[in-house]
Amino acid sequence: MAEFVYPPVIAVARTMFKALDLRLDVDGSDHVPRRGGAVLVSNHIGYLDFVFAGFAARPAKRLVRFMAKESVFRHRVSGPLMRGMKHIPVDRAQGEGAFDQAVKALRDGQIVGVFPEATISPSFTLQKFKSGAARMAQEAGVPLLPMALWGTQRLWTKGRKRDFGRNHFPVTIRVGEPIEASSEEYAMRLTRRLRARMEELLDAAQRAYPARPRGPEDTWWLPAHLGGSAPPPARTAG
């Protein structure tokens, strides 16, 4: 199927990377399958995460169809772009339609991108995962592709003004080996395995990150366990 919108948007994103002089460190792109379906699963720390998660699939010449909240598709600017790139709208009150659409895309050989935390993590640590990514991978018979992003929160995140200055911000991306999503495994157990692997990837991305806060007022983008002033993770029952 011809792609008239996605390639130009990628070109604009690459131009933005150069204009901002971002220092991208991508490792593990070779794990992205060159053909066939897969559920790409990433942590969520900034509004531009889908741009960088999708960028990691470019060496494999793959386009990622991200699942995003329906309101983004209703916006007069982002809506036509999201629809043109064949992303998948999610109505959080009735998610069955989005789930079915994602499974169909996976069975058609597409890569579907999912943020299993469902929202940006204010602590910049992994929050509780929803099981949808695991369930759709099981139903479609495709692997899960774990990923971790770090540094994207410094560009634009919840509760902070966006910073699109030429600050040479590093952005670290780590992609793990595909995880088989057997239908014999309980979805929640598979989700726990996925989260544990993403925790390892996030730790690796943070350890590889070359920048440190420029002073006490610049510790906001580091989680508390790394000496930063981001709010601590929310406690969850169980």
N, C-alpha and C positions, 0 to 999 in steps of 0.2 A: 504494500500500500504506500502511495507517495506521501512524503512528509514535506509539507509546504511551510509549516510554522516552526517546528522544533529546530531544524538546522539554523535558521536565522537567529533564534533566541540563544542558541549555544554560542554563536558568533558574537552576539552582544555581550554575553557573560564573559567570554574570553577577553574581549576588549576591556571590560570592567576590571578583570583581574590585573591586566597590564596597567591600566590607568591608576589603580590603587597600589600598584607595585606589591601585590600579595606574594608571599613566599610559600608556595604550595609544596607540601611533602606528602606524596602519595605512595603507599606501599601495599601490595597485595592485589593490585588491579588484575593480575593474571588469574586470580580466582574467579573473576566474573566470566561465566560461560559465554562462548561466542555464538551459541545458538541454543534454542530451547528456553522454556520458562524457568523463572526463579523468583523468589520473594526476597528482595533486598531490604534488610532491616537495619535501621540506623537509630542512634540516640538523637535527642532533639534538644538543642541548646540555643538555637538562634533562628530568626525568621528566614535566613538564606540557606538553611541546611539542605533543602532539596536541590539547590544549585550545585553545591559541592558533592553531595551524594551522587547526583547524576553525572558529575564530571568524572568520578572514579570509574564509571562504566565506559567512558569514551575510548580508551585503548582497545577494548574488545569490540568497538564499533556498535555498541548497544545503546538504545534509548530507553529510559526508565519511565514508566507510567506511575506517577505518584498518586496515592490516595490522600485527599485533602478535604477539609471541611467545606460544605456546600456554599457557604457565604462567599468564599473566594471566587466561586464560579459565577456569582451574581454581580460581582463588581464590574463596573463599566470598562475598566482597563484590563484587569487581570482575567476577567471571565472569558473573553474571546481567546486570549492566549492559552489559558488552561484547557479550554475545549479543543483548541487547535492542536495542542500537544497530546491530546487524548488522555489526559489525566482523569482520575476517577473521583467524582464528587461523593462525599459521605454525609448523609443525613444522620446525625447522632441519635435522633429519636427513633429512626427506622433504618438501621444499618444493613438490613438483609439485601436490599437492592445493590448496594455498593459491593457487598461480599460476593454476590453472584456475578457481578460485572468483572470483579477482579479475578475470580476463578476462571471465567471464560477467557479473559486476556491471558492468563497463565497457560491454559490449555492450548491457546493459539500460538504459544511460543514467546510471549512477551515477558519482560522483567517488570514486576510491579514493586514499587517502593512504598514502604510502610514505616511509620514512626509509632512503635507499639506503646509508648508512654502517652500518646494521644494529645499531648500538649508540651510546650516548652518547659523544661525542668528549671525552676528558679535557683536550685542549689548546684546546678551543672553536674549533678551525679545522676545515676540511673534511678528513675522512679519505678513504681510497680508497673509491670507489663500487662497489657491486655493480650488475650490468647488468639486474637483474630489472625495474626500473621501465621502462626503455627497451624491453625485450622485450615486456612485457605491453601497452604502448601500441601498439607495432607490430602485435602480433597482433590487438588489438581494434580497430585503426584509429582511435585517439583521440589527442589531443595530450597532451604533457607540460606541466605547469604548475609552473614553478620558484618556490620561495619561500625566504626567509631569515628566521630568527628571531634576535633578540638581546635579552638581558636575562633570559630565562627561567631561565638557569643560576643567577641570584641567588636565586631562590625555592627551587629544589630540584634538585640534581644529584648525580651519582655521587660518593661519598666525602665529601659535606658534609651537615650536618644541614639539614633543611628550615627555611626562614625565612618563616613566615606572619604576621609582625608587620606592623603598619601603617607600613611604611617608605617608602611612596610610590615604589616601584621603577618605573622606566620599562620598558616592553616595546615593542620596535620590530619591526614586521612589514613585510616588503617582498615583493610578489608581482610576478613578471615576466610578460611576454607569453607566450602559449602557444607551444610549440615543436612543429612538425610532426614526427611520428614516422613517416617513410616506411619502408615495408618494404624499400625498395631500399638503405637505408643499413645498414652494419654496426652491430650493437647497441653494440659497444664504442666506435665512433666517435661515435655518438649520445650515449652516456653521457659521453664526454669533453666534448662540446659542452654538455650539460646541466650538468656540473660547473663548467665555465668560466663559464656564465651565473649559476649560483648563487654562485660566488665573487664576481662583480660585485655581486650583490644583497646578499651578506653584508657586503661592504666598504661599500656604501651605508648599510646598517642601522647598522653600527658608527660611521660618520662622523656619522650623524644622531642618535646616542644622546646624550642631554643630560647624563648623569651621569658622574662620575669617581670613582675610589676615594677613600674618606674618610680614608685614611692608609696607611702601609706594610703594615699587617696586612690591608688590604682590597683588595689587588691580585690576589687569587687568581682572580677571575672575568675577568681580562683575559689574553689570550694573550701569549706572550713578545714577539711582534713589535709589540705595542702597549704594551710596557713593563710588562706584568703578570707574575705569578709562576706562571701555569698552566704545567704541564709542556709541553715542546716537542713538536711533532707527531712521531709515530713515523715512522721511515724505512721506505720501501717499496722493494722491489726493482724494477728496471726503469726 
